[in-house]
C-alpha cells in the first residue's frame, strides 16, 4: 500500500478511506466483518463512520471490529446529525 500523509499531521493513511454507512444496515455484522477484514487484508487503515449511520449501529460494529488494533487505524467521524429530539441529541 502506498500510504500518504494526512495533511501536515505526520499521520500516514491509505489512499482509500472505507466508509461504513452500510454496517448494521445493508451489511449485517457478519458482512460488515468480512468487508472490514478485506480492507485490512489490503492495507487499508483509514475508515469513516458517523453517529447517524444506522442510528449508531455502524459505530458499534466498527468499534467491535477495531478492538485490539485501534492504534493502527485512523477513524474519521461526523457528529452533527440529530440522534433524537432532545436539545442535546445533536
Biopython code that builds the backbone (N, CA, C, O; Angstrom):
import numpy as np
from Bio.PDB.StructureBuilder import StructureBuilder

atoms = [
    (1, "UNK", "N", (0.852, -1.178, 0.000)),
    (1, "UNK", "CA", (0.000, 0.000, 0.000)),
    (1, "UNK", "C", (0.895, 1.237, 0.000)),
    (1, "UNK", "O", (1.885, 1.301, 0.730)),
    (2, "UNK", "N", (0.544, 2.197, -0.809)),
    (2, "UNK", "CA", (1.273, 3.456, -0.892)),
    (2, "UNK", "C", (0.585, 4.467, 0.034)),
    (2, "UNK", "O", (-0.304, 5.201, -0.396)),
    (3, "UNK", "N", (0.996, 4.500, 1.292)),
    (3, "UNK", "CA", (0.370, 5.389, 2.278)),
    (3, "UNK", "C", (0.747, 6.832, 2.002)),
    (3, "UNK", "O", (1.837, 7.127, 1.513)),
    (4, "UNK", "N", (-0.185, 7.730, 2.328)),
    (4, "UNK", "CA", (0.006, 9.145, 2.073)),
    (4, "UNK", "C", (-0.144, 9.930, 3.365)),
    (4, "UNK", "O", (-0.849, 9.514, 4.284)),
    (5, "UNK", "N", (0.528, 11.065, 3.420)),
    (5, "UNK", "CA", (0.406, 11.925, 4.593)),
    (5, "UNK", "C", (-0.980, 12.540, 4.647)),
    (5, "UNK", "O", (-1.533, 12.945, 3.625)),
    (6, "UNK", "N", (-1.531, 12.607, 5.837)),
    (6, "UNK", "CA", (-2.819, 13.250, 6.057)),
    (6, "UNK", "C", (-2.538, 14.712, 6.399)),
    (6, "UNK", "O", (-2.339, 15.075, 7.558)),
    (7, "UNK", "N", (-2.529, 15.528, 5.366)),
    (7, "UNK", "CA", (-2.186, 16.935, 5.551)),
    (7, "UNK", "C", (-0.780, 17.073, 6.103)),
    (7, "UNK", "O", (0.150, 16.407, 5.649)),
    (8, "UNK", "N", (-0.638, 17.952, 7.096)),
    (8, "UNK", "CA", (0.666, 18.162, 7.733)),
    (8, "UNK", "C", (0.722, 17.525, 9.115)),
    (8, "UNK", "O", (1.520, 17.937, 9.957)),
    (9, "UNK", "N", (-0.122, 16.518, 9.353)),
    (9, "UNK", "CA", (-0.216, 15.912, 10.681)),
    (9, "UNK", "C", (0.907, 14.932, 10.981)),
    (9, "UNK", "O", (1.200, 14.665, 12.146)),
    (10, "UNK", "N", (1.538, 14.395, 9.943)),
    (10, "UNK", "CA", (2.526, 13.349, 10.135)),
    (10, "UNK", "C", (1.905, 11.963, 10.148)),
    (10, "UNK", "O", (2.620, 10.961, 10.164)),
    (11, "UNK", "N", (0.589, 11.898, 10.141)),
    (11, "UNK", "CA", (-0.135, 10.627, 10.113)),
    (11, "UNK", "C", (-0.179, 10.123, 8.684)),
    (11, "UNK", "O", (-0.435, 10.893, 7.758)),
    (12, "UNK", "N", (0.069, 8.831, 8.498)),
    (12, "UNK", "CA", (0.059, 8.229, 7.163)),
    (12, "UNK", "C", (-1.166, 7.327, 7.033)),
    (12, "UNK", "O", (-1.420, 6.470, 7.879)),
    (13, "UNK", "N", (-1.917, 7.540, 5.957)),
    (13, "UNK", "CA", (-3.150, 6.784, 5.735)),
    (13, "UNK", "C", (-3.151, 6.168, 4.345)),
    (13, "UNK", "O", (-2.453, 6.622, 3.438)),
    (14, "UNK", "N", (-3.952, 5.125, 4.207)),
    (14, "UNK", "CA", (-4.149, 4.520, 2.894)),
    (14, "UNK", "C", (-4.835, 5.555, 1.995)),
    (14, "UNK", "O", (-5.576, 6.402, 2.492)),
    (15, "UNK", "N", (-4.599, 5.499, 0.686)),
    (15, "UNK", "CA", (-5.224, 6.470, -0.210)),
    (15, "UNK", "C", (-6.743, 6.294, -0.303)),
    (15, "UNK", "O", (-7.448, 7.182, -0.783)),
    (16, "UNK", "N", (-7.233, 5.159, 0.153)),
    (16, "UNK", "CA", (-8.670, 4.913, 0.190)),
    (16, "UNK", "C", (-9.147, 4.943, 1.636)),
    (16, "UNK", "O", (-8.531, 4.347, 2.519)),
    (17, "UNK", "N", (-10.238, 5.636, 1.860)),
    (17, "UNK", "CA", (-10.891, 5.653, 3.167)),
    (17, "UNK", "C", (-12.191, 4.863, 2.999)),
    (17, "UNK", "O", (-13.032, 5.222, 2.175)),
    (18, "UNK", "N", (-12.359, 3.795, 3.773)),
    (18, "UNK", "CA", (-13.536, 2.940, 3.629)),
    (18, "UNK", "C", (-14.684, 3.484, 4.471)),
    (18, "UNK", "O", (-14.554, 3.624, 5.687)),
    (19, "UNK", "N", (-15.798, 3.788, 3.831)),
    (19, "UNK", "CA", (-16.991, 4.273, 4.518)),
    (19, "UNK", "C", (-17.815, 3.122, 5.073)),
    (19, "UNK", "O", (-18.006, 2.104, 4.408)),
    (20, "UNK", "N", (-18.302, 3.290, 6.296)),
    (20, "UNK", "CA", (-19.007, 2.210, 6.990)),
    (20, "UNK", "C", (-20.511, 2.433, 7.087)),
    (20, "UNK", "O", (-21.162, 1.858, 7.960)),
    (21, "UNK", "N", (-21.071, 3.250, 6.213)),
    (21, "UNK", "CA", (-22.502, 3.552, 6.291)),
    (21, "UNK", "C", (-23.373, 2.298, 6.209)),
    (21, "UNK", "O", (-24.467, 2.270, 6.771)),
    (22, "UNK", "N", (-22.905, 1.277, 5.524)),
    (22, "UNK", "CA", (-23.717, 0.062, 5.374)),
    (22, "UNK", "C", (-23.650, -0.855, 6.595)),
    (22, "UNK", "O", (-24.483, -1.753, 6.725)),
    (23, "UNK", "N", (-22.678, -0.653, 7.495)),
    (23, "UNK", "CA", (-22.542, -1.511, 8.674)),
    (23, "UNK", "C", (-23.802, -1.408, 9.532)),
    (23, "UNK", "O", (-24.181, -0.316, 9.956)),
    (24, "UNK", "N", (-24.438, -2.526, 9.781)),
    (24, "UNK", "CA", (-25.649, -2.539, 10.588)),
    (24, "UNK", "C", (-26.902, -2.235, 9.796)),
    (24, "UNK", "O", (-27.992, -2.180, 10.364)),
    (25, "UNK", "N", (-26.768, -2.037, 8.499)),
    (25, "UNK", "CA", (-27.909, -1.779, 7.622)),
    (25, "UNK", "C", (-27.931, -2.836, 6.538)),
    (25, "UNK", "O", (-28.309, -3.982, 6.784)),
    (26, "UNK", "N", (-27.520, -2.448, 5.328)),
    (26, "UNK", "CA", (-27.433, -3.416, 4.233)),
    (26, "UNK", "C", (-26.473, -4.547, 4.572)),
    (26, "UNK", "O", (-26.642, -5.676, 4.110)),
    (27, "UNK", "N", (-25.466, -4.238, 5.381)),
    (27, "UNK", "CA", (-24.483, -5.252, 5.794)),
    (27, "UNK", "C", (-24.696, -5.593, 7.266)),
    (27, "UNK", "O", (-24.503, -4.747, 8.139)),
    (28, "UNK", "N", (-25.093, -6.830, 7.536)),
    (28, "UNK", "CA", (-25.236, -7.253, 8.934)),
    (28, "UNK", "C", (-23.845, -7.389, 9.547)),
    (28, "UNK", "O", (-22.850, -7.108, 8.880)),
    (29, "UNK", "N", (-23.761, -7.816, 10.805)),
    (29, "UNK", "CA", (-22.457, -7.901, 11.490)),
    (29, "UNK", "C", (-21.481, -8.811, 10.750)),
    (29, "UNK", "O", (-20.295, -8.499, 10.647)),
    (30, "UNK", "N", (-21.969, -9.915, 10.245)),
    (30, "UNK", "CA", (-21.098, -10.861, 9.535)),
    (30, "UNK", "C", (-20.554, -10.248, 8.246)),
    (30, "UNK", "O", (-19.356, -10.338, 7.974)),
    (31, "UNK", "N", (-21.422, -9.628, 7.456)),
    (31, "UNK", "CA", (-20.986, -8.996, 6.208)),
    (31, "UNK", "C", (-20.069, -7.805, 6.495)),
    (31, "UNK", "O", (-19.097, -7.580, 5.775)),
    (32, "UNK", "N", (-20.380, -7.050, 7.542)),
    (32, "UNK", "CA", (-19.532, -5.918, 7.932)),
    (32, "UNK", "C", (-18.140, -6.403, 8.306)),
    (32, "UNK", "O", (-17.139, -5.808, 7.908)),
    (33, "UNK", "N", (-18.081, -7.486, 9.073)),
    (33, "UNK", "CA", (-16.793, -8.046, 9.484)),
    (33, "UNK", "C", (-16.000, -8.520, 8.270)),
    (33, "UNK", "O", (-14.781, -8.357, 8.224)),
    (34, "UNK", "N", (-16.678, -9.102, 7.295)),
    (34, "UNK", "CA", (-15.999, -9.571, 6.087)),
    (34, "UNK", "C", (-15.444, -8.397, 5.283)),
    (34, "UNK", "O", (-14.322, -8.466, 4.781)),
    (35, "UNK", "N", (-16.214, -7.331, 5.158)),
    (35, "UNK", "CA", (-15.737, -6.153, 4.429)),
    (35, "UNK", "C", (-14.553, -5.516, 5.153)),
    (35, "UNK", "O", (-13.564, -5.141, 4.523)),
    (36, "UNK", "N", (-14.657, -5.396, 6.467)),
    (36, "UNK", "CA", (-13.578, -4.826, 7.265)),
    (36, "UNK", "C", (-12.306, -5.669, 7.113)),
    (36, "UNK", "O", (-11.222, -5.118, 6.922)),
    (37, "UNK", "N", (-12.428, -6.979, 7.195)),
    (37, "UNK", "CA", (-11.273, -7.863, 7.060)),
    (37, "UNK", "C", (-10.640, -7.730, 5.674)),
    (37, "UNK", "O", (-9.415, -7.723, 5.553)),
    (38, "UNK", "N", (-11.452, -7.625, 4.644)),
    (38, "UNK", "CA", (-10.917, -7.464, 3.291)),
    (38, "UNK", "C", (-10.142, -6.154, 3.173)),
    (38, "UNK", "O", (-9.079, -6.107, 2.553)),
    (39, "UNK", "N", (-10.673, -5.104, 3.764)),
    (39, "UNK", "CA", (-9.963, -3.817, 3.759)),
    (39, "UNK", "C", (-8.618, -3.945, 4.453)),
    (39, "UNK", "O", (-7.593, -3.527, 3.915)),
    (40, "UNK", "N", (-8.622, -4.521, 5.639)),
    (40, "UNK", "CA", (-7.374, -4.655, 6.409)),
    (40, "UNK", "C", (-6.382, -5.557, 5.680)),
    (40, "UNK", "O", (-5.182, -5.286, 5.685)),
    (41, "UNK", "N", (-6.873, -6.630, 5.050)),
    (41, "UNK", "CA", (-6.003, -7.532, 4.289)),
    (41, "UNK", "C", (-5.310, -6.801, 3.141)),
    (41, "UNK", "O", (-4.218, -7.186, 2.722)),
    (42, "UNK", "N", (-5.948, -5.748, 2.636)),
    (42, "UNK", "CA", (-5.378, -4.983, 1.521)),
    (42, "UNK", "C", (-4.664, -3.723, 1.991)),
    (42, "UNK", "O", (-4.291, -2.883, 1.173)),
    (43, "UNK", "N", (-4.469, -3.583, 3.293)),
    (43, "UNK", "CA", (-3.681, -2.482, 3.825)),
    (43, "UNK", "C", (-4.429, -1.207, 4.150)),
    (43, "UNK", "O", (-3.810, -0.211, 4.524)),
    (44, "UNK", "N", (-5.740, -1.215, 4.017)),
    (44, "UNK", "CA", (-6.499, -0.006, 4.344)),
    (44, "UNK", "C", (-6.459, 0.213, 5.857)),
    (44, "UNK", "O", (-6.757, -0.690, 6.639)),
    (45, "UNK", "N", (-6.085, 1.426, 6.246)),
    (45, "UNK", "CA", (-6.024, 1.774, 7.668)),
    (45, "UNK", "C", (-6.867, 3.007, 7.987)),
    (45, "UNK", "O", (-6.734, 3.586, 9.066)),
    (46, "UNK", "N", (-7.725, 3.410, 7.063)),
    (46, "UNK", "CA", (-8.471, 4.662, 7.128)),
    (46, "UNK", "C", (-9.960, 4.334, 6.955)),
    (46, "UNK", "O", (-10.367, 3.824, 5.911)),
    (47, "UNK", "N", (-10.767, 4.626, 7.973)),
    (47, "UNK", "CA", (-12.193, 4.289, 7.969)),
    (47, "UNK", "C", (-13.015, 5.506, 8.360)),
    (47, "UNK", "O", (-12.604, 6.311, 9.194)),
    (48, "UNK", "N", (-14.178, 5.623, 7.744)),
    (48, "UNK", "CA", (-15.089, 6.728, 8.045)),
    (48, "UNK", "C", (-16.355, 6.179, 8.683)),
    (48, "UNK", "O", (-16.860, 5.131, 8.281)),
    (49, "UNK", "N", (-16.862, 6.890, 9.676)),
    (49, "UNK", "CA", (-18.093, 6.492, 10.348)),
    (49, "UNK", "C", (-18.853, 7.759, 10.749)),
    (49, "UNK", "O", (-18.353, 8.868, 10.556)),
    (50, "UNK", "N", (-20.029, 7.606, 11.294)),
    (50, "UNK", "CA", (-20.810, 8.735, 11.801)),
    (50, "UNK", "C", (-21.873, 8.226, 12.753)),
    (50, "UNK", "O", (-22.336, 7.091, 12.643)),
    (51, "UNK", "N", (-22.253, 9.079, 13.687)),
    (51, "UNK", "CA", (-23.272, 8.676, 14.656)),
    (51, "UNK", "C", (-24.600, 8.359, 13.975)),
    (51, "UNK", "O", (-25.363, 7.525, 14.464)),
    (52, "UNK", "N", (-24.878, 9.009, 12.866)),
    (52, "UNK", "CA", (-26.166, 8.818, 12.198)),
    (52, "UNK", "C", (-26.221, 7.557, 11.332)),
    (52, "UNK", "O", (-27.305, 7.155, 10.909)),
    (53, "UNK", "N", (-25.086, 6.931, 11.064)),
    (53, "UNK", "CA", (-25.096, 5.720, 10.240)),
    (53, "UNK", "C", (-25.817, 4.617, 11.000)),
    (53, "UNK", "O", (-25.347, 4.127, 12.027)),
    (54, "UNK", "N", (-26.960, 4.246, 10.468)),
    (54, "UNK", "CA", (-27.794, 3.177, 11.043)),
    (54, "UNK", "C", (-28.104, 3.438, 12.519)),
    (54, "UNK", "O", (-28.141, 2.516, 13.334)),
    (55, "UNK", "N", (-28.328, 4.723, 12.846)),
    (55, "UNK", "CA", (-28.688, 5.135, 14.217)),
    (55, "UNK", "C", (-27.665, 4.655, 15.253)),
    (55, "UNK", "O", (-28.029, 4.255, 16.359)),
    (56, "UNK", "N", (-26.409, 4.699, 14.887)),
    (56, "UNK", "CA", (-25.341, 4.334, 15.805)),
    (56, "UNK", "C", (-24.834, 2.914, 15.666)),
    (56, "UNK", "O", (-23.784, 2.580, 16.215)),
    (57, "UNK", "N", (-25.558, 2.068, 14.942)),
    (57, "UNK", "CA", (-25.149, 0.661, 14.809)),
    (57, "UNK", "C", (-23.800, 0.538, 14.096)),
    (57, "UNK", "O", (-22.993, -0.323, 14.447)),
    (58, "UNK", "N", (-23.552, 1.389, 13.103)),
    (58, "UNK", "CA", (-22.280, 1.318, 12.380)),
    (58, "UNK", "C", (-21.110, 1.601, 13.318)),
    (58, "UNK", "O", (-20.072, 0.942, 13.237)),
    (59, "UNK", "N", (-21.276, 2.579, 14.207)),
    (59, "UNK", "CA", (-20.222, 2.880, 15.180)),
    (59, "UNK", "C", (-19.989, 1.697, 16.117)),
    (59, "UNK", "O", (-18.848, 1.362, 16.433)),
    (60, "UNK", "N", (-21.065, 1.076, 16.552)),
    (60, "UNK", "CA", (-20.935, -0.076, 17.454)),
    (60, "UNK", "C", (-20.191, -1.226, 16.780)),
    (60, "UNK", "O", (-19.296, -1.830, 17.370)),
    (61, "UNK", "N", (-20.569, -1.519, 15.549)),
    (61, "UNK", "CA", (-19.931, -2.622, 14.826)),
    (61, "UNK", "C", (-18.469, -2.297, 14.549)),
    (61, "UNK", "O", (-17.596, -3.136, 14.774)),
    (62, "UNK", "N", (-18.193, -1.090, 14.064)),
    (62, "UNK", "CA", (-16.806, -0.721, 13.794)),
    (62, "UNK", "C", (-15.984, -0.777, 15.082)),
    (62, "UNK", "O", (-14.839, -1.229, 15.065)),
    (63, "UNK", "N", (-16.552, -0.328, 16.183)),
    (63, "UNK", "CA", (-15.860, -0.384, 17.462)),
    (63, "UNK", "C", (-15.480, -1.801, 17.849)),
    (63, "UNK", "O", (-14.380, -2.039, 18.347)),
    (64, "UNK", "N", (-16.380, -2.736, 17.624)),
    (64, "UNK", "CA", (-16.079, -4.143, 17.919)),
    (64, "UNK", "C", (-14.979, -4.671, 17.010)),
    (64, "UNK", "O", (-14.110, -5.425, 17.446)),
    (65, "UNK", "N", (-15.022, -4.270, 15.748)),
    (65, "UNK", "CA", (-14.055, -4.785, 14.778)),
    (65, "UNK", "C", (-12.645, -4.248, 15.003)),
    (65, "UNK", "O", (-11.671, -4.945, 14.716)),
    (66, "UNK", "N", (-12.519, -3.049, 15.499)),
    (66, "UNK", "CA", (-11.187, -2.460, 15.682)),
    (66, "UNK", "C", (-10.561, -2.819, 17.025)),
    (66, "UNK", "O", (-9.394, -2.510, 17.266)),
    (67, "UNK", "N", (-11.320, -3.463, 17.894)),
    (67, "UNK", "CA", (-10.801, -3.817, 19.222)),
    (67, "UNK", "C", (-9.501, -4.607, 19.079)),
    (67, "UNK", "O", (-9.423, -5.561, 18.304)),
    (68, "UNK", "N", (-8.502, -4.201, 19.824)),
    (68, "UNK", "CA", (-7.234, -4.900, 19.812)),
    (68, "UNK", "C", (-6.203, -4.324, 18.865)),
    (68, "UNK", "O", (-5.013, -4.610, 18.998)),
    (69, "UNK", "N", (-6.642, -3.508, 17.899)),
    (69, "UNK", "CA", (-5.675, -2.890, 16.994)),
    (69, "UNK", "C", (-6.074, -1.468, 16.609)),
    (69, "UNK", "O", (-5.750, -0.994, 15.521)),
    (70, "UNK", "N", (-6.774, -0.805, 17.507)),
    (70, "UNK", "CA", (-7.236, 0.559, 17.253)),
    (70, "UNK", "C", (-6.082, 1.512, 16.965)),
    (70, "UNK", "O", (-6.232, 2.434, 16.163)),
    (71, "UNK", "N", (-4.935, 1.306, 17.605)),
    (71, "UNK", "CA", (-3.795, 2.202, 17.416)),
    (71, "UNK", "C", (-3.213, 2.156, 16.008)),
    (71, "UNK", "O", (-2.404, 3.011, 15.650)),
    (72, "UNK", "N", (-3.608, 1.182, 15.211)),
    (72, "UNK", "CA", (-3.102, 1.046, 13.849)),
    (72, "UNK", "C", (-3.976, 1.770, 12.829)),
    (72, "UNK", "O", (-3.652, 1.787, 11.642)),
    (73, "UNK", "N", (-5.081, 2.367, 13.277)),
    (73, "UNK", "CA", (-6.085, 2.896, 12.362)),
    (73, "UNK", "C", (-6.325, 4.385, 12.546)),
    (73, "UNK", "O", (-6.055, 4.955, 13.603)),
    (74, "UNK", "N", (-6.840, 4.994, 11.489)),
    (74, "UNK", "CA", (-7.344, 6.357, 11.548)),
    (74, "UNK", "C", (-8.837, 6.265, 11.253)),
    (74, "UNK", "O", (-9.249, 5.726, 10.226)),
    (75, "UNK", "N", (-9.638, 6.798, 12.169)),
    (75, "UNK", "CA", (-11.094, 6.748, 12.009)),
    (75, "UNK", "C", (-11.631, 8.167, 12.017)),
    (75, "UNK", "O", (-11.390, 8.934, 12.949)),
    (76, "UNK", "N", (-12.355, 8.501, 10.973)),
    (76, "UNK", "CA", (-12.982, 9.814, 10.895)),
    (76, "UNK", "C", (-14.435, 9.675, 11.327)),
    (76, "UNK", "O", (-14.984, 8.573, 11.337)),
    (77, "UNK", "N", (-15.050, 10.784, 11.679)),
    (77, "UNK", "CA", (-16.441, 10.754, 12.097)),
    (77, "UNK", "C", (-17.124, 12.061, 11.764)),
    (77, "UNK", "O", (-16.475, 13.083, 11.540)),
    (78, "UNK", "N", (-18.413, 12.014, 11.736)),
    (78, "UNK", "CA", (-19.257, 13.190, 11.633)),
    (78, "UNK", "C", (-20.208, 13.116, 12.821)),
    (78, "UNK", "O", (-20.601, 12.024, 13.232)),
    (79, "UNK", "N", (-20.575, 14.253, 13.369)),
    (79, "UNK", "CA", (-21.336, 14.200, 14.614)),
    (79, "UNK", "C", (-22.443, 15.228, 14.719)),
    (79, "UNK", "O", (-22.951, 15.443, 15.820)),
    (80, "UNK", "N", (-22.833, 15.854, 13.670)),
    (80, "UNK", "CA", (-23.842, 16.898, 13.738)),
    (80, "UNK", "C", (-25.270, 16.354, 13.645)),
    (80, "UNK", "O", (-26.181, 16.926, 14.244)),
    (81, "UNK", "N", (-25.475, 15.298, 12.931)),
    (81, "UNK", "CA", (-26.826, 14.810, 12.657)),
    (81, "UNK", "C", (-27.566, 14.458, 13.954)),
    (81, "UNK", "O", (-27.016, 13.785, 14.826)),
    (82, "UNK", "N", (-28.810, 14.913, 14.071)),
    (82, "UNK", "CA", (-29.602, 14.636, 15.256)),
    (82, "UNK", "C", (-29.807, 13.138, 15.478)),
    (82, "UNK", "O", (-30.084, 12.398, 14.534)),
    (83, "UNK", "N", (-29.670, 12.700, 16.717)),
    (83, "UNK", "CA", (-29.886, 11.297, 17.070)),
    (83, "UNK", "C", (-31.184, 11.123, 17.861)),
    (83, "UNK", "O", (-31.550, 10.003, 18.216)),
    (84, "UNK", "N", (-31.871, 12.220, 18.134)),
    (84, "UNK", "CA", (-33.119, 12.196, 18.872)),
    (84, "UNK", "C", (-33.688, 13.593, 18.935)),
    (84, "UNK", "O", (-33.128, 14.525, 18.358)),
    (85, "UNK", "N", (-34.809, 13.745, 19.638)),
    (85, "UNK", "CA", (-35.494, 15.036, 19.714)),
    (85, "UNK", "C", (-34.921, 15.969, 20.771)),
    (85, "UNK", "O", (-35.150, 17.177, 20.715)),
    (86, "UNK", "N", (-34.185, 15.433, 21.726)),
    (86, "UNK", "CA", (-33.647, 16.249, 22.817)),
    (86, "UNK", "C", (-32.655, 17.298, 22.277)),
    (86, "UNK", "O", (-31.960, 17.065, 21.288)),
    (87, "UNK", "N", (-32.613, 18.438, 22.944)),
    (87, "UNK", "CA", (-31.731, 19.521, 22.532)),
    (87, "UNK", "C", (-30.260, 19.083, 22.523)),
    (87, "UNK", "O", (-29.461, 19.631, 21.764)),
    (88, "UNK", "N", (-29.903, 18.118, 23.344)),
    (88, "UNK", "CA", (-28.531, 17.642, 23.422)),
    (88, "UNK", "C", (-28.270, 16.364, 22.626)),
    (88, "UNK", "O", (-27.231, 15.724, 22.795)),
    (89, "UNK", "N", (-29.198, 16.000, 21.775)),
    (89, "UNK", "CA", (-29.054, 14.771, 20.987)),
    (89, "UNK", "C", (-28.522, 15.072, 19.589)),
    (89, "UNK", "O", (-28.804, 14.349, 18.632)),
    (90, "UNK", "N", (-27.753, 16.145, 19.490)),
    (90, "UNK", "CA", (-27.196, 16.524, 18.194)),
    (90, "UNK", "C", (-25.732, 16.871, 18.358)),
    (90, "UNK", "O", (-25.068, 17.220, 17.382)),
]
sb = StructureBuilder()
sb.init_structure("model")
sb.init_model(0)
sb.init_chain("A")
sb.init_seg("    ")
for serial, (resi, resn, name, xyz) in enumerate(atoms, 1):
    if name == "N":
        sb.init_residue(resn, " ", resi, " ")
    sb.init_atom(name, np.array(xyz, "f"), 0.0, 1.0, " ", f" {name:<3s}", serial, name[0])
structure = sb.get_structure()
